[in-house]
């Protein structure tokens, strides 16, 4: 099996040993199905401890499922969801919120992935207009699809503006751990102002585990009545839920000798590797061989490369094209670091880029 660690996605990464150990620990004998098991009860306790006593979590299989279930819980069928033009729910879920949830996505330009209170003005005027999808939910991604991170003040201003307009706030937290680690705050602090969270585990060391977490106390009663049915109807209810719950609990509660939880250790490492990769590529940017297109604030590096250089690097590493570059012979790519990315991986990619870039320049 190849030992190359790629930069295409943190989904490429292996499962963290502590997560595998947690799965093995619950793989013993019979347990009640569909969440009536001891491992899911432990997850419930972990959610209340980490996110607050009023928080309640519902394990699901994947991020798209978490997002669709969350949005369906927050909006009636005539509702619309305001989101960044780059939002995963808008461009990478094959229309699932609209096809499955019946909810119109209302995109807003966001050059660096982040929305602002002014972003809501594009759609707020449609409230009350029976001819328009009603902008009843704001979906925010933290960290964003472009690898940027909302500050706590920016997040609070945005969520306050949404609530003032009568909207509910969904937080797509596929990489919430990376954002919290970058801000050096708790998961609860990183979610402040959100009503419902799609908590991501798979990109942060889990085998395949996400969760819908209800954060707003006033939604506890209505959503605990609705979410079990929504989860089942959208095919996100796991029969052997103990294996999903155990993964999430490990991320939230497994600590090292210094008391640092696994979610933070994994995310901090991925962020540090992205910072290292960017630093290793900086000389090439200074020489004009490549151009960084976004700040590196979490675990992603966005960079515009000559297409010939991108092709050369792909002989060794996988990574995704993001969009065409500023000229026909360039392309913007995303280089994503994960919990298991190593310093030598970053240094090797940078060295290959320097070698290939120098060769191109000498032609």
N, C-alpha and C positions, 0 to 999 in steps of 0.2 A: 504494500500500500504506500502511495506517495506521502512523503512527509512535508511536502511544500505547503506552507500556510499562505493562503491567497488573500487578496485585498478586495474581493468582489463584494462581500457582505459579511456581517457578523453572524448571519445565519449559517455560514460555511463552517463555523468553529465547532470543535468537538464539545461534548458534554463535560461539565466540570466534575472532577472526581467526587466532590462532596455531594453533588446532586445525584450522581450514580449510587453513592452510598445510601442516600436517603431513599431512593427507589428500592434498593435491595433490602433495606430495613423493613419496608412494609410488605415485601413479597413473601408473606408467610401465612399459609392457611387461608381460611375463608373470612371475608369481611362483607358486611352489607353493601349493596350496590347503590349507585346513583347519589353518593355523597353522604350516606348514613353510616359512615365509617369513622374510625378513630383518627386517621390521618387528616381527613377533611375537618374534623372538629379541631384538630391542632392548627390547621390553616386558619380557621375562623378566629381562634385566639390570637394568632400571629397578626392577622389583619387589624384586629381591635387594638393590639399593642402598638403596632407601627403607624397606623393611620388615624387612630383615635377610637374611643370607646363606642362611638355611634357608627363607625364604618362597618360595612358588611361586604364580603367578597363572594364571587361566584366563579369558580374555575371553568375555563373553556379551553378549546383545543388550539386556537390560533388567533393572530392579531386581527385579521379581517372579521372573524367571528366576534371577537371582543368589541370591535368598533360597531358592527351592525347591531348587536344586541344592546349596546349602550345607547346608541342613537334612537333605536326603536323605543327604548324605555323612556327616553326624554321627550319624545315628540309624537304628536298625533299624525295621522296619515297625510294631512294637508300641510305638514310642516316642512320647512327648508332648513338646511344646515349651512351656516356661513363658515367658510374654511379658506385657508391659503390655497392659491392656485397649485401649489406643489404638494398639497396634502395627500397622504396615502389614500384616504377615502375618495379623493377626486381623480387620481391618475393611476393608482396601482392596485385597485381592488375590483377591476372588471365591472364597475358599476354596481357592486354588491349592495351598498346602502340604498341605491335607487331600485335595483331589480328585486332585491329581497325585502328591503325595509320600506320601499315606497316613498323614500324621502329625497327631495331634490337637493343636490349639492349646489350651493351658491358661492362660486369662487371669487377670491379677492386677490389682486396682484400683491406679491410679497417678494421683492427682489432678493432679500436675504433670508427668506423663509419665515420671517416674523411678521405678525399682524400688530396693529396698533388700535387704540380706541377709534381713531378716524377711519379705520378700515370698515367699521360697521356701518358707516353712513351710506355706503353704496346700496345697502339692502334694507336698512331700517324703515325707509319710507314706504315699503311695501306692506307694512303691518296694517291689517284691516282691509286690504284690497283683495276681494274675493277672486280676482283674476290671476293673482300671483301666489306662488308658494310662500307661505308665511315664515319669515326668518326667526324661528323660535329657539334655535340651538346654535351656539358658537362652538366649533371644534378647534381646539388648539393642540399643536404637536410640540412636545418638549422631551428631548431636544428636537429641533426641527429637521425636516427632510434635507436641508442644506447644511446640516451639522452645526447650526448656530443654537444659542441657548438664550432663552428669555431670562433677564434678571428678575429677582423677586419683585422689585418695584414695577417693572414693566408688566409682569404677569398680573399683579394685583390691579394695576390701572386698567388692563384689558378686561379682566373678569368683572371688575366693578362696573365698567361701562356696559358690558353685556347684561349684567343683572339689572342695572338701572333701566335698560330698554325692555325689560321683561323677558330676556332670554335665559335659558339654562346653558351651562358650560360643560362640555365634554372635553376631557384631556386624553389625547392619544399618547399614551406613555409607553410606546414600544421601546423607547430608549430613555425612559424617565430616570433610570438608574444613572445613566451617563450624565444627564443634566444635573441631578442632585450631587453627584460626585464632583462635577465641574464647579458647582456653586458652593461646595462643601457644606451642604445642609442635609437635613433628614428628608426622607421620601415625602413625609407629610408636609413639610415646609415647601418642597418643590411643587406640590400640588395645590397650594393654598389658593382658594377662590374657585376651584373646580367643583362641580357637583357630582360627576361620575368620572371615574378613571378607567381607561383600558390599560391595565398593568402588564407590562411586557417582561417575560422571563426567557423566552427562547433565544433572543439576541444577546442575552447576558449569562449564558452558561447552562440553561435548562435544555432538556431533550425536546420538549414540545409542551409548553405550558404558559398560558396567559390567564388573566382574570378580569372580570368586570367588578369594580369596587365602587360601591355607593358611598360617597363622602358626606353629602349634605344631610344634616340631621332631619330636615323637614321632608326629605324624600325617602327616609328609611321605611316608613310604613307603606306608602303606595308602591314603592319599587320592590320591596320584599314580597309583596303580593303578586306583582307582575313578572318579575325577572325569572322565576322558575319556569313559568309557562313560555316566555320568550326564548329562553335558552333551549328548551326542548323543541319548540316549533322551528327553530333555526338550526337544528341538528348539532348543537354545541353541548349537549348534556352527555357526559361520559359515564358509562356504566361502571367501569372500574376506576372511579374517580380518585381512589386513594393514591394511584401512581402520579396523577397530575398534581394533586394537592401536596404530596410529599416534596415535589420539586420546588413548588412555590414557597413552601415553608422553609426549606433549606436556604433558598436565596434570602429570605427575610430574617431568619433567626440563627443560621449557622455562623458562629463567630470564631475568629482566630485568637491567639494568645493575648492579643492587645484589645480584644473585644470588638473588632471591626467586623461588621456583618458581610456575608459573602457577596451580596448585591453590590456593595460599595467597593470591595476589593476588586471584583471583576471589572466594574465600570471604570474605576480609577486607573487600573492597568491599561485598559483599552484606550482611555483618553491620553495617558502618558505616551503610549506607542504612537498615537496620531501626532502628538506634539513632536516626538522624536523624528518621525518620518518627515514632517514639514521642515524641521530644522535641517535635516540631511539634504532636502531638496532646495533649500534657500539659495545656495551658491548658484544653482542652475537658473533660478529666477533672477538673481542679480546679473547673470550673464545674458539674460534674454532668451534662454533656451525654452523656458516654460513660464506660465503666469498663474499665480494663485487667484482663484475667482471668488472665494469666500473665506472669511476668517475661520481658523481651526479652533473651535471652542469645546468640542466634545471628542468623538472618536472617528471623525471623517475629515479627509483632506480633499478639497475640490481644486482641480488644477487643469489648465488648458495646455495641451501638449501638441506638438506636431504629430500628424497622423502616422508618419514613419516611425517616430519614437514610441508611440503607443503600440504599434504593431510589433516593434522589437521587444518591448517589455512583456508583451503577451506571449512571447515564446517561453517565458518562465512563470509569470504570474497572471492570474485571472483578475479582472476588474471590469467595471461597467462604464460604458459611455453614458454620459448624462445628457448632453445635447451637442449640436454642432458648435464648433468654435467660431471665433470672430472672422475667420477666413476659411476658404475651402480646404486648405491643407492642415487645419487644426481641429481638435476636438476637445471638449470639456469632459473630464472623467472624474469618477468618484473613487477614492481609495479609502476603504473602510477597515479599521482595526478592530480586533476582537479581544476577548479576555485571554486568549491563548496566543495572540501575536507576540513575537519575540523581537528583541532589539536587533538581532542579526537579520531578521526578515526585512525590517525597515532599512537597515544599512545596505543590505544586498540589493534591494530595489533601487535605492538612490545611486549605488555604485554602477548598476547596469544602466541607469538613466544617464549618468555622467559619461559613461563610455560610449553609449549609442549617440548621445547628444553631441559629443565631441567629433565622432565620426561623421555625423550628418553635417556639422558645421564646416568640416574640412573638404567636403565634396565640391 
